[in-house]
Amino acid sequence: MSEKLEEIKKRLQRLLSLWIDESKVNQLEIDAKIDERGVLVEVNGPKEVLALVIGRKGQTVNAIRQILKSIGGAVGAAISLKVQTKNK
């Protein structure tokens, strides 16, 4: 299962790098773990970068969630996404 988690993280990072600068994507911490509902993917990072991930009125993050559902179908797992800022 850890291979699937790594594959999900890699695909999400590749997806984010399509519209966010690579140096900003590298500031994000992407973590995937198994919970009671499937796979939970957490994206942590600075507010400026997460604003690009969330998008206007949350439209971008909702689109990412739809794409993750497709990825989940490909790897055989239900995937949910949580976006949060780093607490420092």
NUVOBA-394739 format. One line per field, with one value per atom (N, C-alpha, C, CB): residue in one letter; atom name; y, z, x. Coordinates in steps of 0.1 Angstrom, whole numbers, padded with zeros to 4 digits. Glycine has a CB too. Layout:
BEGIN
rest	(A:...);
atom	(CA:...);
py	(Y:...);
pz	(Z:...);
px	(X:...);
//
This chain:
BEGIN
rest	(M:M:M:M:S:S:S:S:E:E:E:E:K:K:K:K:L:L:L:L:E:E:E:E:E:E:E:E:I:I:I:I:K:K:K:K:K:K:K:K:R:R:R:R:L:L:L:L:Q:Q:Q:Q:R:R:R:R:L:L:L:L:L:L:L:L:S:S:S:S:L:L:L:L:W:W:W:W:I:I:I:I:D:D:D:D:E:E:E:E:S:S:S:S:K:K:K:K:V:V:V:V:N:N:N:N:Q:Q:Q:Q:L:L:L:L:E:E:E:E:I:I:I:I:D:D:D:D:A:A:A:A:K:K:K:K:I:I:I:I:D:D:D:D:E:E:E:E:R:R:R:R:G:G:G:G:V:V:V:V:L:L:L:L:V:V:V:V:E:E:E:E:V:V:V:V:N:N:N:N:G:G:G:G:P:P:P:P:K:K:K:K:E:E:E:E:V:V:V:V:L:L:L:L:A:A:A:A:L:L:L:L:V:V:V:V:I:I:I:I:G:G:G:G:R:R:R:R:K:K:K:K:G:G:G:G:Q:Q:Q:Q:T:T:T:T:V:V:V:V:N:N:N:N:A:A:A:A:I:I:I:I:R:R:R:R:Q:Q:Q:Q:I:I:I:I:L:L:L:L:K:K:K:K:S:S:S:S:I:I:I:I:G:G:G:G:G:G:G:G:A:A:A:A:V:V:V:V:G:G:G:G:A:A:A:A:A:A:A:A:I:I:I:I:S:S:S:S:L:L:L:L:K:K:K:K:V:V:V:V:Q:Q:Q:Q:T:T:T:T:K:K:K:K:N:N:N:N:K:K:K:K);
atom	(N:CA:C:CB:N:CA:C:CB:N:CA:C:CB:N:CA:C:CB:N:CA:C:CB:N:CA:C:CB:N:CA:C:CB:N:CA:C:CB:N:CA:C:CB:N:CA:C:CB:N:CA:C:CB:N:CA:C:CB:N:CA:C:CB:N:CA:C:CB:N:CA:C:CB:N:CA:C:CB:N:CA:C:CB:N:CA:C:CB:N:CA:C:CB:N:CA:C:CB:N:CA:C:CB:N:CA:C:CB:N:CA:C:CB:N:CA:C:CB:N:CA:C:CB:N:CA:C:CB:N:CA:C:CB:N:CA:C:CB:N:CA:C:CB:N:CA:C:CB:N:CA:C:CB:N:CA:C:CB:N:CA:C:CB:N:CA:C:CB:N:CA:C:CB:N:CA:C:CB:N:CA:C:CB:N:CA:C:CB:N:CA:C:CB:N:CA:C:CB:N:CA:C:CB:N:CA:C:CB:N:CA:C:CB:N:CA:C:CB:N:CA:C:CB:N:CA:C:CB:N:CA:C:CB:N:CA:C:CB:N:CA:C:CB:N:CA:C:CB:N:CA:C:CB:N:CA:C:CB:N:CA:C:CB:N:CA:C:CB:N:CA:C:CB:N:CA:C:CB:N:CA:C:CB:N:CA:C:CB:N:CA:C:CB:N:CA:C:CB:N:CA:C:CB:N:CA:C:CB:N:CA:C:CB:N:CA:C:CB:N:CA:C:CB:N:CA:C:CB:N:CA:C:CB:N:CA:C:CB:N:CA:C:CB:N:CA:C:CB:N:CA:C:CB:N:CA:C:CB:N:CA:C:CB:N:CA:C:CB:N:CA:C:CB:N:CA:C:CB:N:CA:C:CB:N:CA:C:CB:N:CA:C:CB:N:CA:C:CB:N:CA:C:CB:N:CA:C:CB:N:CA:C:CB:N:CA:C:CB:N:CA:C:CB:N:CA:C:CB:N:CA:C:CB:N:CA:C:CB);
py	(-0012:0000:0013:0000:0012:0024:0028:0021:0018:0022:0030:0009:0027:0035:0049:0028:0050:0063:0072:0062:0066:0073:0077:0065:0069:0072:0083:0059:0083:0094:0107:0091:0107:0119:0125:0117:0116:0120:0126:0108:0119:0124:0138:0114:0140:0153:0164:0152:0161:0171:0174:0165:0165:0167:0176:0154:0173:0180:0195:0174:0197:0211:0219:0210:0212:0219:0223:0210:0219:0224:0238:0215:0244:0258:0266:0260:0259:0266:0265:0261:0275:0275:0264:0288:0257:0245:0249:0239:0260:0264:0266:0277:0270:0271:0258:0280:0249:0235:0228:0227:0231:0225:0229:0227:0241:0246:0238:0260:0231:0223:0210:0221:0206:0193:0185:0193:0174:0165:0152:0163:0149:0137:0129:0140:0116:0107:0096:0101:0093:0083:0076:0088:0064:0057:0060:0041:0063:0066:0056:0081:0058:0049:0050:0052:0062:0064:0061:0077:0058:0056:0062:0061:0070:0077:0091:0074:0097:0111:0118:0114:0127:0135:0148:0135:0152:0165:0173:0164:0186:0195:0207:0200:0208:0219:0228:0213:0241:0250:0265:0249:0274:0288:0293:0297:0303:0308:0313:0320:0319:0324:0313:0332:0302:0290:0283:0280:0282:0275:0283:0272:0296:0304:0300:0319:0297:0292:0279:0292:0270:0257:0258:0248:0266:0267:0275:0275:0285:0293:0302:0283:0308:0318:0310:0327:0313:0307:0292:0310:0286:0272:0264:0267:0271:0263:0254:0273:0259:0251:0238:0259:0240:0228:0218:0233:0223:0214:0206:0221:0213:0206:0195:0216:0199:0190:0177:0196:0180:0168:0159:0174:0165:0157:0148:0165:0154:0147:0136:0157:0139:0129:0117:0135:0119:0108:0099:0113:0105:0097:0090:0106:0096:0090:0078:0100:0080:0070:0058:0075:0060:0049:0042:0054:0049:0042:0034:0052:0038:0031:0022:0040:0023:0015:0020:0001:0033:0038:0050:0042:0052:0065:0075:0062:0087:0097:0109:0100:0115:0128:0137:0127:0150:0161:0170:0168:0174:0184:0194:0177:0207:0217:0226:0226:0228:0236:0243:0227:0254:0262:0256:0276:0259:0255:0263:0256:0257:0264:0266:0256:0279:0282:0293:0286);
pz	(0000:0000:0000:0012:0006:0006:-0008:0014:-0017:-0031:-0037:-0040:-0034:-0038:-0032:-0035:-0020:-0013:-0020:0002:-0023:-0030:-0044:-0031:-0051:-0064:-0064:-0071:-0054:-0052:-0050:-0041:-0041:-0038:-0050:-0026:-0058:-0070:-0080:-0075:-0082:-0092:-0088:-0094:-0075:-0070:-0072:-0056:-0069:-0071:-0085:-0065:-0094:-0108:-0113:-0116:-0108:-0111:-0107:-0105:-0095:-0089:-0097:-0075:-0102:-0109:-0123:-0110:-0128:-0141:-0141:-0145:-0130:-0129:-0118:-0128:-0110:-0099:-0102:-0085:-0100:-0102:-0094:-0099:-0100:-0094:-0080:-0103:-0079:-0066:-0055:-0067:-0059:-0049:-0046:-0055:-0056:-0053:-0043:-0066:-0044:-0035:-0021:-0040:-0019:-0005:0001:-0006:-0006:-0001:0005:-0012:0015:0021:0018:0037:0010:0007:0014:-0009:0022:0030:0028:0046:0026:0024:0034:0009:0040:0050:0048:0064:0054:0053:0065:0052:0063:0074:0072:0075:0080:0080:0067:0092:0060:0048:0035:0048:0036:0024:0026:0012:0017:0017:0019:0004:0030:0032:0028:0048:0019:0014:0020:-0002:0027:0034:0027:0049:0023:0017:0027:0003:0032:0041:0034:0054:0037:0032:0036:0017:0030:0033:0027:0028:0033:0028:0014:0037:0009:-0004:-0015:-0006:-0012:-0021:-0020:-0018:-0008:-0007:-0013:0008:-0014:-0020:-0035:-0019:-0041:-0055:-0056:-0061:-0046:-0047:-0045:-0036:-0036:-0033:-0044:-0020:-0049:-0061:-0056:-0071:-0065:-0063:-0059:-0075:-0047:-0042:-0041:-0051:-0040:-0038:-0051:-0028:-0062:-0075:-0078:-0086:-0076:-0080:-0071:-0079:-0058:-0049:-0052:-0035:-0056:-0059:-0072:-0061:-0081:-0094:-0090:-0104:-0081:-0077:-0071:-0067:-0062:-0056:-0066:-0046:-0077:-0087:-0094:-0097:-0097:-0104:-0095:-0107:-0081:-0072:-0072:-0058:-0074:-0074:-0086:-0075:-0097:-0109:-0106:-0121:-0100:-0097:-0087:-0090:-0077:-0068:-0075:-0058:-0085:-0093:-0100:-0103:-0105:-0112:-0103:-0119:-0090:-0081:-0071:-0073:-0072:-0063:-0049:-0063:-0047:-0034:-0034:-0027:-0024:-0022:-0016:-0013:-0023:-0019:-0015:-0030:-0003:0001:0003:0014:0002:0002:0014:-0011:0021:0032:0029:0046:0029:0027:0039:0014:0045:0057:0057:0069:0064:0065:0076:0067:0074:0084:0097:0079:0108:0121:0127:0131:0126:0131:0141:0120);
px	(0008:0000:0009:-0009:0021:0029:0033:0042:0034:0037:0025:0039:0013:0002:0002:-0012:0005:0006:0017:0009:0028:0039:0035:0052:0027:0022:0012:0016:0003:-0006:0001:-0016:0011:0018:0025:0028:0031:0039:0030:0046:0018:0008:0003:-0003:0000:-0005:0005:-0009:0018:0028:0030:0042:0029:0030:0018:0031:0006:-0005:-0004:-0018:0001:0002:0013:0006:0023:0034:0029:0046:0017:0012:0009:0000:0004:0001:0008:-0014:0015:0022:0037:0018:0045:0059:0065:0065:0075:0081:0088:0092:0093:0099:0089:0107:0077:0066:0060:0055:0059:0054:0063:0053:0076:0086:0085:0100:0078:0075:0064:0072:0056:0045:0049:0034:0043:0045:0033:0048:0035:0024:0025:0023:0015:0016:0003:0017:0005:-0007:-0006:-0006:-0018:-0019:-0033:-0017:-0034:-0046:-0055:-0043:-0067:-0076:-0089:-0081:-0099:-0110:-0119:-0119:-0117:-0125:-0117:-0131:-0105:-0096:-0083:-0103:-0078:-0065:-0068:-0057:-0061:-0062:-0049:-0065:-0050:-0038:-0039:-0038:-0028:-0027:-0017:-0024:-0020:-0011:-0009:-0016:0003:0007:0017:0013:0016:0025:0022:0026:0030:0028:0014:0039:0008:-0005:-0004:-0009:0007:0008:0006:0021:0013:0013:-0001:0024:-0006:-0019:-0030:-0022:-0029:-0039:-0040:-0036:-0028:-0028:-0035:-0014:-0033:-0039:-0054:-0033:-0059:-0073:-0080:-0075:-0074:-0081:-0092:-0086:-0098:-0108:-0121:-0111:-0126:-0139:-0137:-0151:-0125:-0123:-0125:-0132:-0126:-0128:-0116:-0131:-0104:-0093:-0091:-0080:-0093:-0092:-0103:-0092:-0115:-0125:-0122:-0139:-0116:-0111:-0101:-0106:-0092:-0081:-0088:-0071:-0098:-0105:-0111:-0115:-0117:-0123:-0112:-0130:-0101:-0090:-0085:-0078:-0084:-0079:-0089:-0078:-0102:-0111:-0108:-0125:-0104:-0100:-0087:-0098:-0078:-0065:-0068:-0055:-0077:-0081:-0087:-0090:-0094:-0100:-0089:-0110:-0079:-0068:-0059:-0059:-0057:-0049:-0057:-0040:-0070:-0079:-0080:-0074:-0082:-0084:-0093:-0070:-0100:-0108:-0099:-0121:-0098:-0088:-0096:-0078:-0092:-0098:-0086:-0106:-0089:-0078:-0081:-0077:-0070:-0071:-0060:-0070:-0063:-0054:-0053:-0057:-0041:-0039:-0026:-0041:-0025:-0013:-0004:-0016:0009:0018:0016:0033:0016:0015:0029:0006:0033:0047:0045:0056);
//
